Amino acid sequence: MPTSKIVYLGDLRTQATHLQSNETIITDAPVDNNGKGEAFSPTDLAATSLGNCAMTIMGILANREGIEFIGSEIEVTKIMSAEAPRRIAKVIVDFTMKTPKALSEEVQAKYVRAAHTCPVSLSLHPEIEQVFNFNWTIA
């Protein structure tokens, strides 16, 4: 079964529908590539997916271990290459991990390793630099 359906709306805008849930997202080309920049660009989604995937994998592990990360936040910075061809050169993922109690360095390291092995991280081209920064706080 297909995962999604994408319709081109014109003016460099698409609408993607997740077929299982019927949820939709809109993409626009970025301003620096002839677009309006009024929504995520496809490369924004690729970079953002890295953060989403890493958090999901850490969440799966945390659920198994009875650890809660509710309220944790991630900021993603996408950097495009300066030279042709146009592509994502670097993604910086800044995690602010909120936990109800302090986690040992060993436990934190386990979650950092899990983040780096999420399916999106492992699927991105090896030339895309992935930088993960973690700040652990008690909620």
Phi and psi in radians as a Rosetta constraint file:
Dihedral C 1 N 2 CA 2 C 2 CIRCULARHARMONIC -1.072 0.35
Dihedral N 2 CA 2 C 2 N 3 CIRCULARHARMONIC 2.684 0.35
Dihedral C 2 N 3 CA 3 C 3 CIRCULARHARMONIC -1.489 0.35
Dihedral N 3 CA 3 C 3 N 4 CIRCULARHARMONIC -0.726 0.35
Dihedral C 3 N 4 CA 4 C 4 CIRCULARHARMONIC -2.605 0.35
Dihedral N 4 CA 4 C 4 N 5 CIRCULARHARMONIC 2.890 0.35
Dihedral C 4 N 5 CA 5 C 5 CIRCULARHARMONIC -2.250 0.35
Dihedral N 5 CA 5 C 5 N 6 CIRCULARHARMONIC 2.328 0.35
Dihedral C 5 N 6 CA 6 C 6 CIRCULARHARMONIC -2.084 0.35
Dihedral N 6 CA 6 C 6 N 7 CIRCULARHARMONIC 2.316 0.35
Dihedral C 6 N 7 CA 7 C 7 CIRCULARHARMONIC -2.078 0.35
Dihedral N 7 CA 7 C 7 N 8 CIRCULARHARMONIC 2.274 0.35
Dihedral C 7 N 8 CA 8 C 8 CIRCULARHARMONIC -1.421 0.35
Dihedral N 8 CA 8 C 8 N 9 CIRCULARHARMONIC 2.137 0.35
Dihedral C 8 N 9 CA 9 C 9 CIRCULARHARMONIC -1.678 0.35
Dihedral N 9 CA 9 C 9 N 10 CIRCULARHARMONIC -0.094 0.35
Dihedral C 9 N 10 CA 10 C 10 CIRCULARHARMONIC 1.644 0.35
Dihedral N 10 CA 10 C 10 N 11 CIRCULARHARMONIC 2.953 0.35
Dihedral C 10 N 11 CA 11 C 11 CIRCULARHARMONIC 0.919 0.35
Dihedral N 11 CA 11 C 11 N 12 CIRCULARHARMONIC 0.620 0.35
Dihedral C 11 N 12 CA 12 C 12 CIRCULARHARMONIC 1.111 0.35
Dihedral N 12 CA 12 C 12 N 13 CIRCULARHARMONIC 0.539 0.35
Dihedral C 12 N 13 CA 13 C 13 CIRCULARHARMONIC -2.082 0.35
Dihedral N 13 CA 13 C 13 N 14 CIRCULARHARMONIC 2.422 0.35
Dihedral C 13 N 14 CA 14 C 14 CIRCULARHARMONIC -2.195 0.35
Dihedral N 14 CA 14 C 14 N 15 CIRCULARHARMONIC 2.772 0.35
Dihedral C 14 N 15 CA 15 C 15 CIRCULARHARMONIC -2.177 0.35
Dihedral N 15 CA 15 C 15 N 16 CIRCULARHARMONIC 2.117 0.35
Dihedral C 15 N 16 CA 16 C 16 CIRCULARHARMONIC -1.868 0.35
Dihedral N 16 CA 16 C 16 N 17 CIRCULARHARMONIC 2.343 0.35
Dihedral C 16 N 17 CA 17 C 17 CIRCULARHARMONIC -2.033 0.35
Dihedral N 17 CA 17 C 17 N 18 CIRCULARHARMONIC 2.204 0.35
Dihedral C 17 N 18 CA 18 C 18 CIRCULARHARMONIC -1.354 0.35
Dihedral N 18 CA 18 C 18 N 19 CIRCULARHARMONIC 2.006 0.35
Dihedral C 18 N 19 CA 19 C 19 CIRCULARHARMONIC -1.199 0.35
Dihedral N 19 CA 19 C 19 N 20 CIRCULARHARMONIC -0.556 0.35
Dihedral C 19 N 20 CA 20 C 20 CIRCULARHARMONIC -1.207 0.35
Dihedral N 20 CA 20 C 20 N 21 CIRCULARHARMONIC -0.686 0.35
Dihedral C 20 N 21 CA 21 C 21 CIRCULARHARMONIC -1.828 0.35
Dihedral N 21 CA 21 C 21 N 22 CIRCULARHARMONIC -0.272 0.35
Dihedral C 21 N 22 CA 22 C 22 CIRCULARHARMONIC 1.182 0.35
Dihedral N 22 CA 22 C 22 N 23 CIRCULARHARMONIC 0.260 0.35
Dihedral C 22 N 23 CA 23 C 23 CIRCULARHARMONIC -1.300 0.35
Dihedral N 23 CA 23 C 23 N 24 CIRCULARHARMONIC 2.564 0.35
Dihedral C 23 N 24 CA 24 C 24 CIRCULARHARMONIC -2.177 0.35
Dihedral N 24 CA 24 C 24 N 25 CIRCULARHARMONIC 2.693 0.35
Dihedral C 24 N 25 CA 25 C 25 CIRCULARHARMONIC -2.369 0.35
Dihedral N 25 CA 25 C 25 N 26 CIRCULARHARMONIC 2.663 0.35
Dihedral C 25 N 26 CA 26 C 26 CIRCULARHARMONIC -1.936 0.35
Dihedral N 26 CA 26 C 26 N 27 CIRCULARHARMONIC 2.475 0.35
Dihedral C 26 N 27 CA 27 C 27 CIRCULARHARMONIC -2.141 0.35
Dihedral N 27 CA 27 C 27 N 28 CIRCULARHARMONIC 2.609 0.35
Dihedral C 27 N 28 CA 28 C 28 CIRCULARHARMONIC -2.245 0.35
Dihedral N 28 CA 28 C 28 N 29 CIRCULARHARMONIC 2.620 0.35
Dihedral C 28 N 29 CA 29 C 29 CIRCULARHARMONIC -1.162 0.35
Dihedral N 29 CA 29 C 29 N 30 CIRCULARHARMONIC 2.554 0.35
Dihedral C 29 N 30 CA 30 C 30 CIRCULARHARMONIC -1.239 0.35
Dihedral N 30 CA 30 C 30 N 31 CIRCULARHARMONIC 2.762 0.35
Dihedral C 30 N 31 CA 31 C 31 CIRCULARHARMONIC -0.991 0.35
Dihedral N 31 CA 31 C 31 N 32 CIRCULARHARMONIC -0.684 0.35
Dihedral C 31 N 32 CA 32 C 32 CIRCULARHARMONIC -1.329 0.35
Dihedral N 32 CA 32 C 32 N 33 CIRCULARHARMONIC 0.083 0.35
Dihedral C 32 N 33 CA 33 C 33 CIRCULARHARMONIC -2.375 0.35
Dihedral N 33 CA 33 C 33 N 34 CIRCULARHARMONIC 0.766 0.35
Dihedral C 33 N 34 CA 34 C 34 CIRCULARHARMONIC 1.306 0.35
Dihedral N 34 CA 34 C 34 N 35 CIRCULARHARMONIC 0.207 0.35
Dihedral C 34 N 35 CA 35 C 35 CIRCULARHARMONIC -1.848 0.35
Dihedral N 35 CA 35 C 35 N 36 CIRCULARHARMONIC -3.090 0.35
Dihedral C 35 N 36 CA 36 C 36 CIRCULARHARMONIC -1.593 0.35
Dihedral N 36 CA 36 C 36 N 37 CIRCULARHARMONIC -0.398 0.35
Dihedral C 36 N 37 CA 37 C 37 CIRCULARHARMONIC 1.128 0.35
Dihedral N 37 CA 37 C 37 N 38 CIRCULARHARMONIC 0.538 0.35
Dihedral C 37 N 38 CA 38 C 38 CIRCULARHARMONIC -1.593 0.35
Dihedral N 38 CA 38 C 38 N 39 CIRCULARHARMONIC -0.003 0.35
Dihedral C 38 N 39 CA 39 C 39 CIRCULARHARMONIC -2.676 0.35
Dihedral N 39 CA 39 C 39 N 40 CIRCULARHARMONIC 3.075 0.35
Dihedral C 39 N 40 CA 40 C 40 CIRCULARHARMONIC -0.922 0.35
Dihedral N 40 CA 40 C 40 N 41 CIRCULARHARMONIC 2.459 0.35
Dihedral C 40 N 41 CA 41 C 41 CIRCULARHARMONIC -1.546 0.35
Dihedral N 41 CA 41 C 41 N 42 CIRCULARHARMONIC 2.865 0.35
Dihedral C 41 N 42 CA 42 C 42 CIRCULARHARMONIC -0.987 0.35
Dihedral N 42 CA 42 C 42 N 43 CIRCULARHARMONIC -0.669 0.35
Dihedral C 42 N 43 CA 43 C 43 CIRCULARHARMONIC -1.268 0.35
Dihedral N 43 CA 43 C 43 N 44 CIRCULARHARMONIC -0.518 0.35
Dihedral C 43 N 44 CA 44 C 44 CIRCULARHARMONIC -1.053 0.35
Dihedral N 44 CA 44 C 44 N 45 CIRCULARHARMONIC -0.773 0.35
Dihedral C 44 N 45 CA 45 C 45 CIRCULARHARMONIC -1.112 0.35
Dihedral N 45 CA 45 C 45 N 46 CIRCULARHARMONIC -0.696 0.35
Dihedral C 45 N 46 CA 46 C 46 CIRCULARHARMONIC -1.074 0.35
Dihedral N 46 CA 46 C 46 N 47 CIRCULARHARMONIC -0.816 0.35
Dihedral C 46 N 47 CA 47 C 47 CIRCULARHARMONIC -1.155 0.35
Dihedral N 47 CA 47 C 47 N 48 CIRCULARHARMONIC -0.746 0.35
Dihedral C 47 N 48 CA 48 C 48 CIRCULARHARMONIC -1.124 0.35
Dihedral N 48 CA 48 C 48 N 49 CIRCULARHARMONIC -0.623 0.35
Dihedral C 48 N 49 CA 49 C 49 CIRCULARHARMONIC -1.062 0.35
Dihedral N 49 CA 49 C 49 N 50 CIRCULARHARMONIC -0.533 0.35
Dihedral C 49 N 50 CA 50 C 50 CIRCULARHARMONIC -1.073 0.35
Dihedral N 50 CA 50 C 50 N 51 CIRCULARHARMONIC -0.822 0.35
Dihedral C 50 N 51 CA 51 C 51 CIRCULARHARMONIC -1.134 0.35
Dihedral N 51 CA 51 C 51 N 52 CIRCULARHARMONIC -0.768 0.35
Dihedral C 51 N 52 CA 52 C 52 CIRCULARHARMONIC -1.025 0.35
Dihedral N 52 CA 52 C 52 N 53 CIRCULARHARMONIC -0.793 0.35
Dihedral C 52 N 53 CA 53 C 53 CIRCULARHARMONIC -1.162 0.35
Dihedral N 53 CA 53 C 53 N 54 CIRCULARHARMONIC -0.791 0.35
Dihedral C 53 N 54 CA 54 C 54 CIRCULARHARMONIC -1.030 0.35
Dihedral N 54 CA 54 C 54 N 55 CIRCULARHARMONIC -0.768 0.35
Dihedral C 54 N 55 CA 55 C 55 CIRCULARHARMONIC -1.150 0.35
Dihedral N 55 CA 55 C 55 N 56 CIRCULARHARMONIC -0.670 0.35
Dihedral C 55 N 56 CA 56 C 56 CIRCULARHARMONIC -1.103 0.35
Dihedral N 56 CA 56 C 56 N 57 CIRCULARHARMONIC -0.791 0.35
Dihedral C 56 N 57 CA 57 C 57 CIRCULARHARMONIC -1.119 0.35
Dihedral N 57 CA 57 C 57 N 58 CIRCULARHARMONIC -0.726 0.35
Dihedral C 57 N 58 CA 58 C 58 CIRCULARHARMONIC -1.125 0.35
Dihedral N 58 CA 58 C 58 N 59 CIRCULARHARMONIC -0.651 0.35
Dihedral C 58 N 59 CA 59 C 59 CIRCULARHARMONIC -1.112 0.35
Dihedral N 59 CA 59 C 59 N 60 CIRCULARHARMONIC -0.701 0.35
Dihedral C 59 N 60 CA 60 C 60 CIRCULARHARMONIC -1.063 0.35
Dihedral N 60 CA 60 C 60 N 61 CIRCULARHARMONIC -0.816 0.35
Dihedral C 60 N 61 CA 61 C 61 CIRCULARHARMONIC -1.107 0.35
Dihedral N 61 CA 61 C 61 N 62 CIRCULARHARMONIC -0.759 0.35
Dihedral C 61 N 62 CA 62 C 62 CIRCULARHARMONIC -1.088 0.35
Dihedral N 62 CA 62 C 62 N 63 CIRCULARHARMONIC -0.702 0.35
Dihedral C 62 N 63 CA 63 C 63 CIRCULARHARMONIC -1.053 0.35
Dihedral N 63 CA 63 C 63 N 64 CIRCULARHARMONIC -0.719 0.35
Dihedral C 63 N 64 CA 64 C 64 CIRCULARHARMONIC -1.119 0.35
Dihedral N 64 CA 64 C 64 N 65 CIRCULARHARMONIC -0.556 0.35
Dihedral C 64 N 65 CA 65 C 65 CIRCULARHARMONIC -1.757 0.35
Dihedral N 65 CA 65 C 65 N 66 CIRCULARHARMONIC 0.055 0.35
Dihedral C 65 N 66 CA 66 C 66 CIRCULARHARMONIC 1.251 0.35
Dihedral N 66 CA 66 C 66 N 67 CIRCULARHARMONIC 0.504 0.35
Dihedral C 66 N 67 CA 67 C 67 CIRCULARHARMONIC -1.859 0.35
Dihedral N 67 CA 67 C 67 N 68 CIRCULARHARMONIC 2.478 0.35
Dihedral C 67 N 68 CA 68 C 68 CIRCULARHARMONIC -1.946 0.35
Dihedral N 68 CA 68 C 68 N 69 CIRCULARHARMONIC 2.297 0.35
Dihedral C 68 N 69 CA 69 C 69 CIRCULARHARMONIC -2.031 0.35
Dihedral N 69 CA 69 C 69 N 70 CIRCULARHARMONIC 0.340 0.35
Dihedral C 69 N 70 CA 70 C 70 CIRCULARHARMONIC -1.023 0.35
Dihedral N 70 CA 70 C 70 N 71 CIRCULARHARMONIC 2.331 0.35
Dihedral C 70 N 71 CA 71 C 71 CIRCULARHARMONIC 1.580 0.35
Dihedral N 71 CA 71 C 71 N 72 CIRCULARHARMONIC -0.107 0.35
Dihedral C 71 N 72 CA 72 C 72 CIRCULARHARMONIC -1.103 0.35
Dihedral N 72 CA 72 C 72 N 73 CIRCULARHARMONIC 2.620 0.35
Dihedral C 72 N 73 CA 73 C 73 CIRCULARHARMONIC -2.294 0.35
Dihedral N 73 CA 73 C 73 N 74 CIRCULARHARMONIC 2.680 0.35
Dihedral C 73 N 74 CA 74 C 74 CIRCULARHARMONIC -2.328 0.35
Dihedral N 74 CA 74 C 74 N 75 CIRCULARHARMONIC 2.327 0.35
Dihedral C 74 N 75 CA 75 C 75 CIRCULARHARMONIC -1.987 0.35
Dihedral N 75 CA 75 C 75 N 76 CIRCULARHARMONIC 2.283 0.35
Dihedral C 75 N 76 CA 76 C 76 CIRCULARHARMONIC -1.993 0.35
Dihedral N 76 CA 76 C 76 N 77 CIRCULARHARMONIC 2.283 0.35
Dihedral C 76 N 77 CA 77 C 77 CIRCULARHARMONIC -2.059 0.35
Dihedral N 77 CA 77 C 77 N 78 CIRCULARHARMONIC 2.118 0.35
Dihedral C 77 N 78 CA 78 C 78 CIRCULARHARMONIC -1.775 0.35
Dihedral N 78 CA 78 C 78 N 79 CIRCULARHARMONIC 2.302 0.35
Dihedral C 78 N 79 CA 79 C 79 CIRCULARHARMONIC -2.097 0.35
Dihedral N 79 CA 79 C 79 N 80 CIRCULARHARMONIC 2.137 0.35
Dihedral C 79 N 80 CA 80 C 80 CIRCULARHARMONIC -1.517 0.35
Dihedral N 80 CA 80 C 80 N 81 CIRCULARHARMONIC 2.697 0.35
Dihedral C 80 N 81 CA 81 C 81 CIRCULARHARMONIC -1.171 0.35
Dihedral N 81 CA 81 C 81 N 82 CIRCULARHARMONIC 2.541 0.35
Dihedral C 81 N 82 CA 82 C 82 CIRCULARHARMONIC -1.418 0.35
Dihedral N 82 CA 82 C 82 N 83 CIRCULARHARMONIC -0.410 0.35
Dihedral C 82 N 83 CA 83 C 83 CIRCULARHARMONIC -1.923 0.35
Dihedral N 83 CA 83 C 83 N 84 CIRCULARHARMONIC 2.841 0.35
Dihedral C 83 N 84 CA 84 C 84 CIRCULARHARMONIC -1.261 0.35
Dihedral N 84 CA 84 C 84 N 85 CIRCULARHARMONIC 2.604 0.35
Dihedral C 84 N 85 CA 85 C 85 CIRCULARHARMONIC -1.389 0.35
Dihedral N 85 CA 85 C 85 N 86 CIRCULARHARMONIC 2.717 0.35
Dihedral C 85 N 86 CA 86 C 86 CIRCULARHARMONIC -1.128 0.35
Dihedral N 86 CA 86 C 86 N 87 CIRCULARHARMONIC 2.180 0.35
Dihedral C 86 N 87 CA 87 C 87 CIRCULARHARMONIC -2.842 0.35
Dihedral N 87 CA 87 C 87 N 88 CIRCULARHARMONIC 2.898 0.35
Dihedral C 87 N 88 CA 88 C 88 CIRCULARHARMONIC -1.289 0.35
Dihedral N 88 CA 88 C 88 N 89 CIRCULARHARMONIC 2.194 0.35
Dihedral C 88 N 89 CA 89 C 89 CIRCULARHARMONIC -1.723 0.35
Dihedral N 89 CA 89 C 89 N 90 CIRCULARHARMONIC -0.612 0.35
Dihedral C 89 N 90 CA 90 C 90 CIRCULARHARMONIC -2.665 0.35
Dihedral N 90 CA 90 C 90 N 91 CIRCULARHARMONIC 2.487 0.35
Dihedral C 90 N 91 CA 91 C 91 CIRCULARHARMONIC -2.225 0.35
Dihedral N 91 CA 91 C 91 N 92 CIRCULARHARMONIC 2.165 0.35
Dihedral C 91 N 92 CA 92 C 92 CIRCULARHARMONIC -1.864 0.35
Dihedral N 92 CA 92 C 92 N 93 CIRCULARHARMONIC 2.189 0.35
Dihedral C 92 N 93 CA 93 C 93 CIRCULARHARMONIC -2.062 0.35
Dihedral N 93 CA 93 C 93 N 94 CIRCULARHARMONIC 1.964 0.35
Dihedral C 93 N 94 CA 94 C 94 CIRCULARHARMONIC -1.805 0.35
Dihedral N 94 CA 94 C 94 N 95 CIRCULARHARMONIC 1.983 0.35
Dihedral C 94 N 95 CA 95 C 95 CIRCULARHARMONIC -1.715 0.35
Dihedral N 95 CA 95 C 95 N 96 CIRCULARHARMONIC 2.297 0.35
Dihedral C 95 N 96 CA 96 C 96 CIRCULARHARMONIC -1.963 0.35
Dihedral N 96 CA 96 C 96 N 97 CIRCULARHARMONIC 1.751 0.35
Dihedral C 96 N 97 CA 97 C 97 CIRCULARHARMONIC -1.627 0.35
Dihedral N 97 CA 97 C 97 N 98 CIRCULARHARMONIC 2.068 0.35
Dihedral C 97 N 98 CA 98 C 98 CIRCULARHARMONIC -1.826 0.35
Dihedral N 98 CA 98 C 98 N 99 CIRCULARHARMONIC 2.189 0.35
Dihedral C 98 N 99 CA 99 C 99 CIRCULARHARMONIC -2.250 0.35
Dihedral N 99 CA 99 C 99 N 100 CIRCULARHARMONIC 2.658 0.35
Dihedral C 99 N 100 CA 100 C 100 CIRCULARHARMONIC -1.217 0.35
Dihedral N 100 CA 100 C 100 N 101 CIRCULARHARMONIC -0.367 0.35
Dihedral C 100 N 101 CA 101 C 101 CIRCULARHARMONIC -2.501 0.35
Dihedral N 101 CA 101 C 101 N 102 CIRCULARHARMONIC 2.799 0.35
Dihedral C 101 N 102 CA 102 C 102 CIRCULARHARMONIC -1.114 0.35
Dihedral N 102 CA 102 C 102 N 103 CIRCULARHARMONIC 2.431 0.35
Dihedral C 102 N 103 CA 103 C 103 CIRCULARHARMONIC -1.859 0.35
Dihedral N 103 CA 103 C 103 N 104 CIRCULARHARMONIC 2.471 0.35
Dihedral C 103 N 104 CA 104 C 104 CIRCULARHARMONIC -1.130 0.35
Dihedral N 104 CA 104 C 104 N 105 CIRCULARHARMONIC 2.798 0.35
Dihedral C 104 N 105 CA 105 C 105 CIRCULARHARMONIC -1.042 0.35
Dihedral N 105 CA 105 C 105 N 106 CIRCULARHARMONIC -0.611 0.35
Dihedral C 105 N 106 CA 106 C 106 CIRCULARHARMONIC -1.127 0.35
Dihedral N 106 CA 106 C 106 N 107 CIRCULARHARMONIC -0.768 0.35
Dihedral C 106 N 107 CA 107 C 107 CIRCULARHARMONIC -1.181 0.35
Dihedral N 107 CA 107 C 107 N 108 CIRCULARHARMONIC -0.755 0.35
Dihedral C 107 N 108 CA 108 C 108 CIRCULARHARMONIC -1.009 0.35
Dihedral N 108 CA 108 C 108 N 109 CIRCULARHARMONIC -0.765 0.35
Dihedral C 108 N 109 CA 109 C 109 CIRCULARHARMONIC -1.072 0.35
Dihedral N 109 CA 109 C 109 N 110 CIRCULARHARMONIC -0.607 0.35
Dihedral C 109 N 110 CA 110 C 110 CIRCULARHARMONIC -1.098 0.35
Dihedral N 110 CA 110 C 110 N 111 CIRCULARHARMONIC -0.700 0.35
Dihedral C 110 N 111 CA 111 C 111 CIRCULARHARMONIC -1.262 0.35
Dihedral N 111 CA 111 C 111 N 112 CIRCULARHARMONIC -0.619 0.35
Dihedral C 111 N 112 CA 112 C 112 CIRCULARHARMONIC -1.097 0.35
Dihedral N 112 CA 112 C 112 N 113 CIRCULARHARMONIC -0.778 0.35
Dihedral C 112 N 113 CA 113 C 113 CIRCULARHARMONIC -1.068 0.35
Dihedral N 113 CA 113 C 113 N 114 CIRCULARHARMONIC -0.733 0.35
Dihedral C 113 N 114 CA 114 C 114 CIRCULARHARMONIC -1.069 0.35
Dihedral N 114 CA 114 C 114 N 115 CIRCULARHARMONIC -0.751 0.35
Dihedral C 114 N 115 CA 115 C 115 CIRCULARHARMONIC -1.035 0.35
Dihedral N 115 CA 115 C 115 N 116 CIRCULARHARMONIC -0.751 0.35
Dihedral C 115 N 116 CA 116 C 116 CIRCULARHARMONIC -1.225 0.35
Dihedral N 116 CA 116 C 116 N 117 CIRCULARHARMONIC -0.261 0.35
Dihedral C 116 N 117 CA 117 C 117 CIRCULARHARMONIC -1.883 0.35
Dihedral N 117 CA 117 C 117 N 118 CIRCULARHARMONIC 0.304 0.35
Dihedral C 117 N 118 CA 118 C 118 CIRCULARHARMONIC -1.182 0.35
Dihedral N 118 CA 118 C 118 N 119 CIRCULARHARMONIC 2.688 0.35
Dihedral C 118 N 119 CA 119 C 119 CIRCULARHARMONIC -0.994 0.35
Dihedral N 119 CA 119 C 119 N 120 CIRCULARHARMONIC -0.624 0.35
Dihedral C 119 N 120 CA 120 C 120 CIRCULARHARMONIC -1.192 0.35
Dihedral N 120 CA 120 C 120 N 121 CIRCULARHARMONIC -0.772 0.35
Dihedral C 120 N 121 CA 121 C 121 CIRCULARHARMONIC -0.992 0.35
Dihedral N 121 CA 121 C 121 N 122 CIRCULARHARMONIC -0.760 0.35
Dihedral C 121 N 122 CA 122 C 122 CIRCULARHARMONIC -1.308 0.35
Dihedral N 122 CA 122 C 122 N 123 CIRCULARHARMONIC -0.286 0.35
Dihedral C 122 N 123 CA 123 C 123 CIRCULARHARMONIC -1.630 0.35
Dihedral N 123 CA 123 C 123 N 124 CIRCULARHARMONIC -0.371 0.35
Dihedral C 123 N 124 CA 124 C 124 CIRCULARHARMONIC -1.212 0.35
Dihedral N 124 CA 124 C 124 N 125 CIRCULARHARMONIC 2.596 0.35
Dihedral C 124 N 125 CA 125 C 125 CIRCULARHARMONIC -0.991 0.35
Dihedral N 125 CA 125 C 125 N 126 CIRCULARHARMONIC 2.425 0.35
Dihedral C 125 N 126 CA 126 C 126 CIRCULARHARMONIC -1.089 0.35
Dihedral N 126 CA 126 C 126 N 127 CIRCULARHARMONIC -0.324 0.35
Dihedral C 126 N 127 CA 127 C 127 CIRCULARHARMONIC -1.358 0.35
Dihedral N 127 CA 127 C 127 N 128 CIRCULARHARMONIC -0.207 0.35
Dihedral C 127 N 128 CA 128 C 128 CIRCULARHARMONIC -1.419 0.35
Dihedral N 128 CA 128 C 128 N 129 CIRCULARHARMONIC 2.006 0.35
Dihedral C 128 N 129 CA 129 C 129 CIRCULARHARMONIC -1.272 0.35
Dihedral N 129 CA 129 C 129 N 130 CIRCULARHARMONIC 2.233 0.35
Dihedral C 129 N 130 CA 130 C 130 CIRCULARHARMONIC -1.965 0.35
Dihedral N 130 CA 130 C 130 N 131 CIRCULARHARMONIC 2.095 0.35
Dihedral C 130 N 131 CA 131 C 131 CIRCULARHARMONIC -2.036 0.35
Dihedral N 131 CA 131 C 131 N 132 CIRCULARHARMONIC 2.087 0.35
Dihedral C 131 N 132 CA 132 C 132 CIRCULARHARMONIC -1.945 0.35
Dihedral N 132 CA 132 C 132 N 133 CIRCULARHARMONIC 2.158 0.35
Dihedral C 132 N 133 CA 133 C 133 CIRCULARHARMONIC -2.036 0.35
Dihedral N 133 CA 133 C 133 N 134 CIRCULARHARMONIC 2.317 0.35
Dihedral C 133 N 134 CA 134 C 134 CIRCULARHARMONIC -2.080 0.35
Dihedral N 134 CA 134 C 134 N 135 CIRCULARHARMONIC 2.338 0.35
Dihedral C 134 N 135 CA 135 C 135 CIRCULARHARMONIC -2.169 0.35
Dihedral N 135 CA 135 C 135 N 136 CIRCULARHARMONIC 2.010 0.35
Dihedral C 135 N 136 CA 136 C 136 CIRCULARHARMONIC -1.706 0.35
Dihedral N 136 CA 136 C 136 N 137 CIRCULARHARMONIC 2.221 0.35
Dihedral C 136 N 137 CA 137 C 137 CIRCULARHARMONIC -2.323 0.35
Dihedral N 137 CA 137 C 137 N 138 CIRCULARHARMONIC 2.764 0.35
Dihedral C 137 N 138 CA 138 C 138 CIRCULARHARMONIC -1.641 0.35
Dihedral N 138 CA 138 C 138 N 139 CIRCULARHARMONIC 2.186 0.35
